[in-house]
Every structure is written in structure tokens, then in C-alpha cells.
Amino acid sequence: MRIIACYSNKGGVGKTATSVNLAHAYAQAGRRVLLCDLDPQGASGFYLRVKPSKKLTEARFFEDVKKFTNAIRASDFDGLDVLPANMTYRDFDIFLSRMRNKRSRLKKALNSVGGDYDVIVLDCPPNFSTLSENIFKAADVIVVPVIPTTLSERTFEQLVTFFDAHKLRKKKLHAFFSMVQRRKTLHQETMKAMSKLYRKRFLKACIPFASDIERMGQHRAPVSTFARRSAAASAYRALFEELEGQTD
């Protein structure tokens, strides 16, 4: 089982779109995939037409294997299941703070269903918290969407600093540029500077700023299902293929 977290400490960078399209790409490649939505907004489940379980609340997510398993829903796509979020997830940090081994509870919960899946994709909320520390520990790979702007550059620097300060493995971090507009000079300059500064951390794949990605909310489906020949679909395929080739 491989755990891939789509994480950024900044919101609005394309985490959920990336999570959904990556999960779909892995399922299309013949993997058994679970998309686990950890964001209380529940956007991943919305995109895939999956309603959240009202019974998977509070600490049950981390302590009740039966309720965790029963909350998993099949999507409309072969090989792709979803564990949708609900609004009680906003209190995860409160419940984690009361538990023993609080920084490894997420991995324990995911391991309870790991035998059923080849890949688990985590759609993560945008913050530094006890939950995010669980994510950093549980994930084999952490993909980080970065919009090529000054503010996003700053937040990625904060993430790298956090990993250094807590002696976490930076090799897990695989950043990529998201919502790219190549006609913007700022985007070009930022991409060049960050790729040079964080040469080992950035993937080559870039996701464009595209209306097809925005239309996922209308179609409630991955891009490749309704815009197969689009630049966005090609970019997500390239991201998937590059992640497949990563050994760290």
C-alpha cells in the first residue's frame, strides 16, 4: 500500500482537483484506490458524487475500524472508492490531542483498510496542526501544489522549514507548479527561481490554470472523463506518470 498525500499549508492552490485526478489516474492504471478526504469542506466527495457518512464522527475515525470501513463508498469509477469528509472533521485536532500516540493515529486507521487498496490518496486541509503531523508521518509521498507567486513561495518555504525543524524526511516532499499562466512574467520568474532553489523537491509536471479544471464542479468528475484531450488532462497524466517513476 502506498499513501500519497496532497497537501499545502496554503488554501486555493488546487489540492482537491489534484487529489481527485490523481486518484482517478491510479484507478485507470489498474490500482485499487481509496481517496480519503480529510478536509471538512468535503470537496473530493462532492466532485465524485459521494455523500459523507453521518456516523463517522469525532474520534470514531481513529478508533472504530468497523465504522471507518463502513463509511467508505464506491465511486462511479472502477477501482476508485471514497472516504468522504463531514463537518465533524474540523475537530480532529481536539480528539487527536486526547489520544495516546496522537501523531501516529492516522497511519493506524489507514492500515486497518490497507489490505484492500494499492494506493490511498489523502486530500488534506490547509494548515499546520496535529492532523498535518499525522499526515507527514503516514504518507509515503507528499505532493505539494504551488502557485508560482510570491505568497505561495513563502508558504512552501514555511513547509520546508517545518520539516527541517521537526526532523522530518524532506525526500517525501514532491512539489509541482499549479494554476500556471505562462504568459505572466511573475509566474515564469517564480518558477525559474524556485526550481533552482529547491531543485530536488520540484517535479517537472505543471498544472495549467484552465477552465476545464474549474468545470469539474459542474461535471462532478475528473477532467479526463469530460475533457480527455485538454491540456489539463494531459498535465494530470504527466503528474501521475512522474510520480510513478519516483523511488523516494
Buried (B, 14 or more C-beta within 10 A) or exposed (E): BBBBBBBBBBEEBBBBBBBBBBBBBBBBBEBBBBBBBBBBBBBBBBBBEBEBBEEBBBBBBBBBBEBBEEBBBEBEBEBBBBBBBBEBBEEBBEBBEEBEEBBBBBBBBBBBBBEEBBBBBBBBBBBEBBBBBBBBBBBBBBBBBBBBBEEBBEBBEEBBEBBEEEEBEBBBBBBBBBBBEEEEEEBBEBBEEBBEEBEEBBBEBBBBBBEBBEBBEEEBBBBBBBBEEBBBBBBBBBBBEBBEEEEE
